[in-house]
């Protein structure tokens, strides 16, 4: 995703899911930020917007490092955290003091799994993980971090109508990198399931055995299956899935009453 490329979806779920406030409790997706090497000046933009809701809630990727070489003289050392950045969640909007963040090497060229959980009773949980190998049989979680933000009474999640992935805002540049596997769950997904998603992102999983059909309300693969088209399947209801729009990607959008979105 670069420039004007972005993804928008409805955030209000079909009432047949019986989800709290008809909104997902968990948003999960994969991102692959641009690669920052040791001799570069950092990413294209230091503050990039990854995800947001139309009520103001915003998730940004913020690079605060000194890029690679810390000085220009011969023998200068490389900043060991030149690929690190803060993934920051602002429940009340970017620029407000209340936030949650995780600090990881997001600009190392890997795919990263991101999970945002909201429950009205406890607030927000932000998590991110990656894996050490693309071989599913031998891979393990490499980096992992979680931050919680106790916040009751916030309505930016439960009153949101639309979600956006990757576009810019007045305070941040558009996200530059890859985006796959957008998922909306009706339940609070546990850490073990998130790890399983990180290690095998094509897996169709929920918190328990065969619970995914009752928990996974929306899934947009966006090419993660390596087929010529990408599908989103909603097995629990025959009604059309949330509206999905891809801007600037060159994809066409087919919205079918079968419960499948096909991006060709």
C-alpha positions as CSV (number, residue, x, y, z in Angstrom):
1,X,0.0,0.0,0.0
2,X,1.4,3.4,-1.0
3,X,0.1,6.9,-1.5
4,X,-3.7,6.8,-1.9
5,X,-4.2,3.1,-1.4
6,X,-6.4,2.2,1.5
7,X,-9.1,-0.2,2.6
8,X,-12.4,0.7,4.2
9,X,-15.1,-1.5,5.7
10,X,-18.3,-1.1,7.7
11,X,-17.6,-1.6,11.4
12,X,-21.2,-2.4,12.5
13,X,-21.9,-6.1,12.3
14,X,-25.1,-7.8,11.3
15,X,-27.2,-8.2,14.4
16,X,-27.5,-12.0,13.8
17,X,-24.0,-12.3,15.3
18,X,-25.3,-11.1,18.7
19,X,-22.0,-9.3,19.3
20,X,-21.9,-6.6,22.0
21,X,-23.2,-3.3,20.5
22,X,-23.1,-5.1,17.1
23,X,-19.4,-4.3,16.9
24,X,-16.4,-6.6,16.8
25,X,-14.6,-7.1,20.1
26,X,-11.3,-8.0,18.3
27,X,-9.8,-6.5,15.2
28,X,-6.9,-8.5,13.8
29,X,-4.7,-8.1,10.7
30,X,-1.2,-8.4,9.2
31,X,1.0,-5.6,8.1
32,X,4.4,-5.5,6.4
33,X,5.9,-2.1,6.9
34,X,8.7,-1.0,4.5
35,X,12.2,-2.2,5.2
36,X,14.7,0.2,6.8
37,X,18.3,-0.8,6.3
38,X,21.3,0.3,8.5
39,X,22.4,3.0,6.0
40,X,19.0,4.5,5.3
41,X,17.6,7.7,6.8
42,X,14.5,5.9,8.1
43,X,11.1,5.1,6.6
44,X,9.4,7.2,3.9
45,X,7.3,8.9,6.7
46,X,8.0,8.8,10.4
47,X,4.3,8.8,11.4
48,X,2.0,6.6,9.4
49,X,-1.7,5.8,10.0
50,X,-2.4,2.1,10.0
51,X,-6.0,1.8,11.2
52,X,-8.8,4.2,12.3
53,X,-12.5,4.4,13.0
54,X,-14.8,7.2,11.9
55,X,-15.3,8.2,15.5
56,X,-11.6,9.2,15.9
57,X,-9.9,6.1,17.3
58,X,-6.5,5.8,15.5
59,X,-3.7,3.4,15.3
60,X,-0.4,4.8,14.1
61,X,3.1,3.5,13.4
62,X,5.7,6.1,14.7
63,X,9.4,5.9,14.0
64,X,11.5,7.7,16.5
65,X,14.9,6.1,15.9
66,X,18.0,7.7,14.5
67,X,17.9,5.4,11.5
68,X,21.2,3.5,11.0
69,X,24.5,5.2,11.6
70,X,24.4,7.4,14.7
71,X,27.3,9.6,13.5
72,X,29.1,10.4,10.3
73,X,32.7,9.7,11.3
74,X,34.6,6.6,10.3
75,X,33.9,3.7,12.6
76,X,30.5,5.0,13.7
77,X,28.3,2.3,15.3
78,X,24.9,1.3,14.1
79,X,22.0,2.2,16.3
80,X,20.8,-1.3,17.5
81,X,17.2,-0.1,17.4
82,X,17.2,1.5,14.0
83,X,14.3,-0.7,12.8
84,X,12.2,-0.2,15.9
85,X,9.0,1.9,16.1
86,X,6.0,2.5,18.3
87,X,2.7,1.1,17.3
88,X,0.4,3.5,19.1
89,X,-3.4,3.3,19.8
90,X,-5.2,6.6,20.5
91,X,-8.8,5.7,21.6
92,X,-9.9,9.3,21.6
93,X,-8.0,10.4,18.5
94,X,-4.5,11.1,17.4
95,X,-3.0,14.0,19.3
96,X,-4.9,13.3,22.5
97,X,-2.8,12.4,25.6
98,X,-4.4,9.0,26.2
99,X,-2.6,6.2,24.3
100,X,-1.3,2.6,24.4
101,X,1.8,1.5,22.6
102,X,4.1,-1.4,21.8
103,X,7.8,-0.9,20.7
104,X,9.1,-3.5,18.3
105,X,11.3,-3.7,15.1
106,X,8.4,-3.2,12.8
107,X,10.7,-1.9,10.0
108,X,12.7,-5.1,9.7
109,X,10.9,-6.3,6.5
110,X,8.8,-9.0,8.2
111,X,5.0,-9.5,8.3
112,X,3.6,-8.5,11.7
113,X,0.4,-9.6,13.2
114,X,-1.6,-6.9,15.0
115,X,-4.5,-7.3,17.4
116,X,-6.7,-4.7,19.0
117,X,-9.3,-5.8,21.6
118,X,-12.0,-3.7,23.1
119,X,-14.3,-4.5,25.9
120,X,-16.6,-1.9,27.5
121,X,-15.8,-3.3,31.0
122,X,-12.0,-3.3,30.8
123,X,-10.9,-1.0,27.9
124,X,-8.3,-1.8,25.2
125,X,-5.5,-4.3,24.6
126,X,-3.0,-3.8,21.9
127,X,-0.7,-6.7,20.8
128,X,1.8,-7.3,18.0
129,X,3.9,-10.4,17.1
130,X,6.0,-11.7,14.3
131,X,7.6,-15.1,13.6
132,X,11.2,-16.2,12.9
133,X,10.5,-18.2,9.8
134,X,8.0,-18.5,6.9
135,X,8.1,-22.3,7.3
136,X,5.0,-23.1,9.4
137,X,6.3,-26.4,10.7
138,X,9.4,-24.9,12.3
139,X,8.5,-21.3,13.0
140,X,8.2,-19.7,16.4
141,X,7.0,-16.4,17.6
142,X,10.1,-14.1,17.5
143,X,9.0,-10.8,18.9
144,X,5.9,-10.1,21.0
145,X,4.5,-7.2,23.0
146,X,1.2,-6.3,24.6
147,X,0.0,-3.2,26.3
148,X,-3.4,-2.6,28.0
149,X,-5.2,0.6,28.5
150,X,-8.0,0.5,31.2
151,X,-10.7,2.7,29.9
152,X,-14.4,2.5,30.7
153,X,-17.1,4.6,29.3
154,X,-15.3,5.2,26.0
155,X,-17.7,5.2,23.0
156,X,-15.4,5.6,20.1
157,X,-15.4,1.9,19.5
158,X,-19.0,0.9,20.1
159,X,-20.4,3.8,18.1
160,X,-18.2,3.6,15.1
161,X,-19.8,2.9,11.7
162,X,-16.8,2.6,9.4
163,X,-13.1,1.5,9.6
164,X,-10.2,2.6,7.5
165,X,-6.9,0.9,6.9
166,X,-3.9,2.8,5.5
167,X,-5.1,6.2,4.5
168,X,-3.6,9.5,5.7
169,X,-5.0,12.0,8.2
170,X,-4.2,15.6,9.1
171,X,-1.6,14.4,11.6
172,X,-0.1,11.3,9.9
173,X,0.9,10.1,6.5
174,X,-0.6,7.0,4.8
175,X,0.7,3.6,5.7
176,X,3.5,2.4,3.4
177,X,3.7,-1.4,3.2
178,X,1.6,-4.6,2.9
179,X,-1.8,-5.4,4.4
180,X,-3.4,-8.8,4.7
181,X,-5.9,-10.8,6.6
182,X,-8.3,-8.3,8.1
183,X,-10.4,-10.1,10.6
184,X,-13.3,-9.0,12.9
185,X,-14.2,-11.3,15.8
186,X,-17.3,-11.1,18.0
187,X,-15.3,-12.3,21.0
188,X,-12.2,-11.3,22.9
189,X,-9.5,-13.4,21.2
190,X,-6.9,-15.0,23.6
191,X,-3.2,-14.8,23.3
192,X,-2.7,-18.4,22.2
193,X,-5.1,-18.0,19.3
194,X,-3.3,-14.8,18.3
195,X,0.0,-16.7,18.4
196,X,-1.5,-19.4,16.2
197,X,-2.7,-16.7,13.7
198,X,0.9,-15.2,13.7
199,X,2.5,-18.6,12.9
200,X,-0.2,-19.7,10.4
201,X,-2.0,-16.6,9.2
202,X,-4.2,-18.6,6.8
203,X,-5.6,-20.7,9.6
204,X,-9.3,-20.4,10.3
205,X,-9.3,-20.3,14.1
206,X,-11.2,-19.0,17.1
207,X,-10.7,-19.4,20.9
208,X,-11.9,-23.0,21.0
209,X,-12.3,-26.1,18.9
210,X,-14.5,-25.3,15.8
211,X,-15.6,-22.0,17.3
212,X,-14.4,-19.8,14.4
213,X,-17.7,-20.0,12.5
214,X,-19.4,-18.4,15.6
215,X,-16.7,-15.9,16.3
216,X,-15.1,-14.8,13.0
217,X,-17.7,-12.3,11.6
218,X,-15.6,-10.8,8.8
219,X,-12.4,-11.9,7.0
220,X,-10.8,-10.1,4.1
221,X,-7.8,-12.1,2.9
222,X,-6.4,-9.4,0.6
223,X,-4.1,-11.9,-1.3
224,X,-2.8,-13.9,1.7
225,X,-3.9,-17.2,0.1
226,X,-1.8,-16.5,-3.0
227,X,-4.7,-17.1,-5.3
228,X,-5.8,-14.9,-8.2
229,X,-8.7,-13.5,-6.1
230,X,-9.2,-12.8,-2.5
231,X,-12.4,-13.9,-0.6
232,X,-14.1,-13.0,2.6
233,X,-16.4,-15.6,4.0
234,X,-19.1,-15.1,6.6
235,X,-20.4,-18.6,7.4
236,X,-22.9,-17.7,10.2
237,X,-25.3,-15.6,8.2
238,X,-26.7,-15.6,4.7
239,X,-26.9,-11.8,4.6
240,X,-24.3,-9.8,2.7
241,X,-21.1,-9.2,4.6
242,X,-20.0,-5.7,5.6
243,X,-19.3,-3.3,2.7
244,X,-15.7,-3.4,1.6
245,X,-14.0,-0.7,-0.5
246,X,-10.5,-0.8,-1.9
247,X,-9.2,2.6,-3.0
248,X,-6.2,3.0,-5.3
249,X,-5.4,-0.7,-5.6
250,X,-6.7,-1.5,-9.0
251,X,-9.0,-4.2,-7.7
252,X,-12.7,-4.5,-8.6
253,X,-15.2,-5.3,-6.0
254,X,-17.9,-8.0,-6.2
255,X,-20.5,-8.0,-3.3
256,X,-22.6,-11.1,-3.5
257,X,-25.6,-12.3,-1.5
258,X,-23.8,-15.7,-1.0
259,X,-21.8,-14.1,1.9
260,X,-18.6,-13.9,-0.2
261,X,-16.7,-10.8,-1.2
262,X,-14.4,-11.5,-4.2
263,X,-11.6,-9.1,-5.0
264,X,-10.4,-9.7,-8.5
